[in-house]
Structures are given as structure tokens and as C-alpha cells.
Amino acid sequence: MDATSETEVYGLIGYPVKHSISPQIHNSAFKTLKINAVYLTFEVKKEFLKKALDGVKALGVKGVNVTIPYKIDVVKHLDELSQEATLIGAVNTILNTNGKLIGFNTDGIGVLKAFKAYKVELTGKKVVLLGAGGAAKAIGYAIADKVNSLIILNRTKRKALMLSKELKRKLKANALGGDLTLESLRKSLINADIIVNATSIGMTPNFNQTPVPKELLKSNMVVLDVVYNPLETKLLQEAKEAGAKCINGVEMLVQQAAEAFKIWFKVDPPIDEMRKAALKSLIGKEVN
């Protein structure tokens, strides 16, 4: 559909965003449902974050997603937060309602639906979550009260401890925090059932990096990596070689995008088409 004077604008705010496939995902949904809208990326430096959000209001941009590194920083610039966003303290989706910016968080439901799509049961499981940023917070809040135990490891130990204490206090979860070092990985991954990488380690162009040494990966594990570019990160390659069940970042990305779409348009999104568009943009060919 060609752009007209009535075309609505949606987009992604983050830094960097050139690697993002969110435009392909959302624009495929617009095309499928014949919605007169376009989804763009907005690469915003930290000092311009507030001005960018003022611009969303001023220009009448209907909605935006928020990605690394602004999911937490953006909160203070919004007019209202959903219940989930208030609880988590992080936002990845913004709805512009007549100049009022309302923040939501769809990362949590995105990861739950990704686990469900791969038939992974969380009840009674020991989970190790890598990272304590915006995505990790949302994932932590989504799974903490469903699993048996949750260990959060982060390069800045203080943030991991803060998140684990939050989850204990707010959800009565069995959560611990620590630093992301080889020693703490060795201890934490003993008898671990699920590993979730919610850091950017392994993301293009640093695709030779992994947060977990391959000798710590086992065949009875489930490994979910929120990184989707490359489609198969070094972590997932080595997990697959170890015989583990692997979930790439595309499924979570598509599921959270579908939830954002529902917030913006109040209709069910064409999730199969969105998934195909995501995979096509990553592997460069049509996916049936």
C-alpha cells in the first residue's frame, strides 16, 4: 500500500536499531490486513530521548516500540503506564492517545508464548537468567512465580541483586542474584533446566561471542536466546551440539510484536505472516 497523507506512522526507538527486523514484521502485518500505516526505525542518542518522545507527540506518531538501551530510561518520560509496565519498571511499547503517551510491556508475555510454542513447561524448573536490563526484568517478572527457582546473573552484580530482591518482594519468588562470571555460571548451571540469555552478547556483529562456555551446556537443558540476529547465535549453536532444546530470539520477538500490534489496533495480528517476514529478513528467502 502506497503512503498517503492519511498513512499512520509507527516505529522503533533505540540505539542502535539498524539491525532491527521489526519494520519487516509490522509492515507485513499492515499489508496483510490492508492497514494504511508504515513502521520505521528511529535511531535516537541518549541525550535526545525525551525530545524524541516529544516528537512522537508533536508529529502524531501513533505508536512506538522501545528497545535497547531505553526500556527503563523511557519510563520517566511517559504520561501513564499499564499495570505490567508499572510492576516491571520497563516499557517496550508506547501508545499515543491524543498526545498522551501510555507505556506497556509485552516482553514478558512474548517469552511465555515462545516457551508455549516450543512446548516448554516452566513449573518446577530451575532457571538461570542472564542479564538484568529491560528485557531481563520483563522476563523475570513473567516467569519468577512459575518456576521452582530463578538465578539472575549480570555483569553488574548490583543490578542482578536488585532484580532478585524485587522479585522476592513483589512476587514472593525464589530468586537469587549474582555476577556473570565463569565461576558463578559453573555453580548456577548445576542442575539447571532452562537458560535464558537476555543480554546482547552474541548479537551481530559480535556473533563469535557467547555468555556461556560450551562445556557447561547439557542435553537436558532448554536454552532460549533473546538475540535474533544472527538467527542461530553461538550460544544456540553450541547448545544444539550439546543436545539441548533451543529457542531462538525470533519467536519471542514475533510474539511480543503481536502483543504490541493488539495494543495499537485492538485486533488480532496475522502472526504467521509476521513470523514468515521475520525469518525471510534473517535468512534471505521465503519461508513456508
C-alpha positions, 0 to 999 in steps of 0.5 A, a space after each residue: 500500500 502506497 503512503 498517503 497523507 492519511 498513512 499512520 506512522 509507527 516505529 522503533 526507538 533505540 540505539 542502535 536499531 539498524 539491525 532491527 527486523 521489526 519494520 519487516 514484521 509490522 509492515 507485513 502485518 499492515 499489508 496483510 490486513 490492508 492497514 494504511 500505516 508504515 513502521 520505521 526505525 528511529 535511531 535516537 542518542 541518549 541525550 535526545 530521548 525525551 525530545 524524541 518522545 516529544 516528537 512522537 507527540 508533536 508529529 502524531 506518531 501513533 505508536 512506538 516500540 522501545 528497545 535497547 538501551 531505553 526500556 527503563 530510561 523511557 519510563 520517566 518520560 511517559 504520561 501513564 503506564 499499564 499495570 505490567 509496565 508499572 510492576 516491571 519498571 520497563 516499557 517496550 511499547 508506547 501508545 499515543 492517545 491524543 498526545 498522551 503517551 501510555 507505556 506497556 510491556 509485552 516482553 514478558 508475555 512474548 517469552 511465555 508464548 515462545 516457551 508455549 510454542 516450543 512446548 516448554 513447561 516452566 513449573 518446577 524448573 530451575 532457571 538461570 537468567 542472564 542479564 538484568 536490563 529491560 528485557 531481563 526484568 520483563 522476563 523475570 517478572 513473567 516467569 519468577 512465580 512459575 518456576 521452582 527457582 530463578 538465578 539472575 546473573 549480570 555483569 553488574 552484580 548490583 543490578 542482578 541483586 536488585 532484580 532478585 530482591 524485587 522479585 522476592 518482594 513483589 512476587 514472593 519468588 525464589 530468586 537469587 542474584 549474582 555476577 556473570 562470571 565463569 565461576 558463578 555460571 559453573 555453580 548456577 548451571 548445576 542442575 539447571 533446566 532452562 537458560 535464558 540469555 537476555 543480554 546482547 552478547 552474541 548479537 551481530 556483529 559480535 556473533 563469535 561471542 557467547 555468555 556461556 562456555 560450551 562445556 557447561 551446556 547439557 542435553 537436558 537443558 532448554 536454552 532460549 536466546 533473546 538475540 535474533 540476529 544472527 538467527 542461530 547465535 553461538 550460544 544456540 549453536 553450541 547448545 544444539 551440539 550439546 543436545 539441548 532444546 533451543 529457542 531462538 530470539 525470533 519467536 519471542 520477538 514475533 510474539 511480543 510484536 503481536 502483543 504490541 500490534 493488539 495494543 495499537 489496533 485492538 485486533 488480532 495480528 496475522 502472526 504467521 505472516 509476521 513470523 514468515 517476514 521475520 525469518 525471510 529478513 534473517 535468512 534471505 528467502 521465503 519461508 513456508 
